[in-house]
Structures are given as structure tokens and as C-alpha cells.
Amino acid sequence: MRCPAAIFLCLYSPLLWSSAAVAAEPLDTVQSIIESQIAAFLDDDAATAYAFASPAIREKFATEDAFFDMVRKSYAPVYRAGNFAFGRSKIVGDMVVQEVLISGPDGKDWTALYQLLRQPDGSYRINGVHIVRSAPGPEI
């Protein structure tokens, strides 16, 4: 006996939706973390910004102040982000790489590649950021 396509879709579409929701969940989570950390930098809230750092980053920068000072000196586009938008993302096992397009304090455009790792408790923490100067787009 054959199952009509409409019945098949009715029976299995909830499974498809739940799969899409599971796939989107880490991206929603990491984007929220990135937004929150950028907001903390803009508010000069070292404790909150540091709270999103992975254990490996915390080993390199043992205090909130050391971490905050490093970001202020070496990551000005992230530290004082103007407008920003999320670009492409990639999930590889327990790691999510999220592209963030940022207008820096110097008025130049930057691309920040955030690497977030899932922790043993299921949360995500920022494990590194690589920033590069973005090439200007076409004139409009």
C-alpha cells in the first residue's frame, strides 16, 4: 500500500522542523553571546565581557582587567564596534565559527571570525577572534 505524499508530509514534517530548530539553536546561542559581549565592551563592563571567554582564554588572561586591556589594545573594532551584522557560520563538532561584519571606530569595515566552543556543561564560550580588514564593496 502506498502512502500519499500529503500524508507523508503531515507525518514527517514535524521531524524536519525539529531538525532545523536543532541546527539553528547553536547559531542563535552563539550570536546572542557575541552580541552580549560586544554590548559589554561598549558599556566598559569587563566582568561581563570576560564571562563569555573560554577556559583557554581565561588561562592566558587570568584577570578581567588583563583580558579587557588586551581587547582594548588589539581588537579595537570589536571593543568599540559600530554597526555590526552576522555573516556566514559553520558548525564543526563542538565548535561554531561565526563571521561578524563590523564597522570599527575608525569608520573602516572589518570582518571578525569568532570561534566558540561548546563546554562540558553544554554552554558556549568564545575561544578566539580573528579580525581582518574588509575590502570595500562596490560603490552605490
C-alpha positions as CSV (number, residue, x, y, z in Angstrom):
1,M,0.0,0.0,0.0
2,R,1.4,3.4,-1.0
3,C,1.2,6.4,1.3
4,P,0.1,9.6,-0.5
5,A,2.6,12.5,-0.4
6,A,0.3,14.7,1.7
7,I,0.0,12.1,4.4
8,F,3.8,11.6,4.4
9,L,4.5,15.3,4.7
10,C,1.9,15.6,7.6
11,L,3.5,12.7,9.4
12,Y,7.2,13.7,8.9
13,S,7.2,17.5,8.7
14,P,7.4,17.9,12.5
15,L,10.6,15.9,12.4
16,L,12.0,18.1,9.7
17,W,11.1,21.3,11.6
18,S,12.7,20.0,14.8
19,S,15.9,19.1,12.9
20,A,16.0,22.7,11.5
21,A,15.4,24.0,15.0
22,V,18.2,21.9,16.5
23,A,20.6,23.1,13.7
24,A,19.7,26.8,14.2
25,E,19.9,26.6,18.1
26,P,23.7,26.8,18.4
27,L,23.8,29.7,15.9
28,D,21.1,31.6,17.8
29,T,23.0,30.9,21.0
30,V,26.4,32.0,19.8
31,Q,25.1,35.1,18.1
32,S,23.4,36.1,21.4
33,I,26.7,35.5,23.2
34,I,28.6,37.7,20.7
35,E,26.0,40.4,20.9
36,S,26.2,40.4,24.7
37,Q,30.0,40.5,24.7
38,I,30.0,43.4,22.3
39,A,27.5,45.2,24.4
40,A,29.6,44.6,27.5
41,F,32.7,46.1,25.7
42,L,30.6,49.2,24.8
43,D,29.5,49.5,28.4
44,D,33.1,49.1,29.7
45,D,31.8,46.1,31.7
46,A,34.9,43.9,32.0
47,A,33.3,41.3,34.2
48,T,30.5,40.6,31.8
49,A,32.8,40.6,28.7
50,Y,35.2,38.2,30.5
51,A,32.4,35.9,31.5
52,F,32.0,34.9,27.8
53,A,35.6,33.8,27.4
54,S,36.5,30.1,27.2
55,P,38.7,28.5,29.9
56,A,41.7,28.6,27.4
57,I,41.3,32.4,27.1
58,R,41.0,32.7,30.9
59,E,44.3,30.8,31.3
60,K,46.0,33.3,29.0
61,F,44.4,36.3,30.7
62,A,43.9,35.4,34.4
63,T,42.0,38.6,35.3
64,E,39.2,40.5,33.8
65,D,41.4,43.6,33.6
66,A,44.1,41.8,31.7
67,F,41.6,40.5,29.2
68,F,39.8,43.8,28.8
69,D,43.1,45.6,28.3
70,M,44.2,43.1,25.6
71,V,40.9,43.6,23.7
72,R,41.1,47.4,24.0
73,K,44.6,47.4,22.6
74,S,44.5,44.7,20.0
75,Y,40.8,44.4,18.9
76,A,39.5,48.0,18.6
77,P,36.9,47.1,16.0
78,V,35.4,44.6,18.5
79,Y,36.0,46.7,21.6
80,R,34.2,49.7,20.1
81,A,32.1,48.2,17.4
82,G,29.8,50.5,15.5
83,N,27.2,48.7,13.4
84,F,27.6,45.0,13.1
85,A,25.9,42.1,11.3
86,F,26.2,38.4,11.3
87,G,27.5,36.8,8.2
88,R,28.2,33.2,7.4
89,S,28.6,30.5,10.1
90,K,30.0,27.0,10.3
91,I,29.4,24.2,12.8
92,V,32.2,21.6,13.2
93,G,31.5,19.2,16.0
94,D,31.6,21.2,19.3
95,M,32.9,24.4,17.6
96,V,31.0,27.2,15.9
97,V,32.7,29.7,13.7
98,Q,30.6,32.9,13.2
99,E,31.5,35.7,10.8
100,V,30.7,39.2,12.1
101,L,30.9,42.2,9.8
102,I,31.8,45.2,11.9
103,S,32.1,48.9,11.3
104,G,35.0,49.9,13.5
105,P,35.6,53.1,15.5
106,D,37.9,54.3,12.7
107,G,35.0,54.1,10.2
108,K,36.6,51.2,8.4
109,D,34.9,47.9,7.8
110,W,36.2,44.7,9.4
111,T,35.4,41.0,9.4
112,A,35.7,39.2,12.8
113,L,35.7,35.4,12.8
114,Y,34.5,34.3,16.2
115,Q,35.3,30.8,17.3
116,L,33.0,29.4,20.1
117,L,33.4,26.1,21.8
118,R,30.7,24.1,23.5
119,Q,31.7,23.4,27.1
120,P,31.1,20.2,29.0
121,D,28.0,21.8,30.6
122,G,26.6,22.5,27.1
123,S,27.2,26.2,27.2
124,Y,29.3,28.0,24.5
125,R,32.3,30.3,25.2
126,I,34.3,32.5,23.0
127,N,37.7,30.8,22.3
128,G,39.2,33.3,19.9
129,V,38.5,36.1,17.5
130,H,40.4,36.7,14.3
131,I,39.8,40.2,12.7
132,V,40.8,41.2,9.2
133,R,40.2,44.5,7.3
134,S,37.4,44.0,4.9
135,A,37.8,45.1,1.3
136,P,35.4,47.9,0.4
137,G,32.3,46.8,-1.5
138,P,31.2,48.2,-4.8
139,E,30.1,51.8,-4.9
140,I,26.5,52.5,-4.5
